[in-house]
Amino acid sequence: MTTTPVSPSWGSDAELAHRLETVRERISAAADAAGRSAEQITLVAVTKFHDPEIVRALAELGVRDFGENRHPESRLKAEVAHEVADAHLHFIGQLQRNKARQVARYADVIESIDREDLVEALGKLEDVTVDVTIQLSIDGDTSRGGVPLTEAESLAERILATPTLRLRGVMTVAPIDMEPEAAFARARETSERIRTLAPDADWLSMGMSHDFHSAISQGATHLRIGEAITGKRPGQQ
């Protein structure tokens, strides 16, 4: 008796490649419209809910940065990503203090630093230095993660005083009740203030599948794009 092979949750390799190429073309067009080069922008492919093999499939298509938001799923993705010499795993989800050091052991970047207790926990790492970004709450509602904009510089100072952490910039998600371009403009302004403390902290990680054009217009350096590349999550087809 023969069994029919089960297709991966993201579809065929050809479908995955087509979606990725379409996103790359859209990024290039948005960058051109903003007077920027697409080469200034890093695409972080968000692969949550999909099997770890999607990381390998995307790596074969040239993707080198991957985003995950749940531990321990992100650890499994990191193991696959690190089979590629220059690939990186970005942890982008809300982080619990008691999981912080575990995540830091495998994540190349933690993008969701939004509290001093996380900085304190990560300050206890040994023989590890982790790249981090400060997650900003544009509207001040910290229930979805993020530090209020008025407190971002204070948090940056704590990170800069922590030898185990390297501040790379800021990350944000546009609130659903705010125009994305206005939200991203606020993030850019906050980033500029933080760069007076840390000139090299120039990452602006903002923009997802539905709003990355607005993010690019406001200077995004990293885009976190999931469904536009991976297709619908398993169970939604």
Secondary structure, 3 states (H helix, E strand, C coil): CCCCCCCCCCCCHHHHHHHHHHHHHHHHHHHHHCCCCHHHCEEEEECCCCCCHHHHHHHHCCCCEEEECCCCHHHHHHHHHCCCCCCEEEECCCCCHHHHHHHHCCCCEEEEECCHHHHHHHCCCCCCCEEEEEEEECCCCHHHCCEEHHHHHHHHHHHHCCCCEEEEEEEECCCCCCCHHHHHHHHHHHHHHHCCCCCCCCEEECCCCCCHHHHHHCCCCEEEECHHHHCCCCCCC
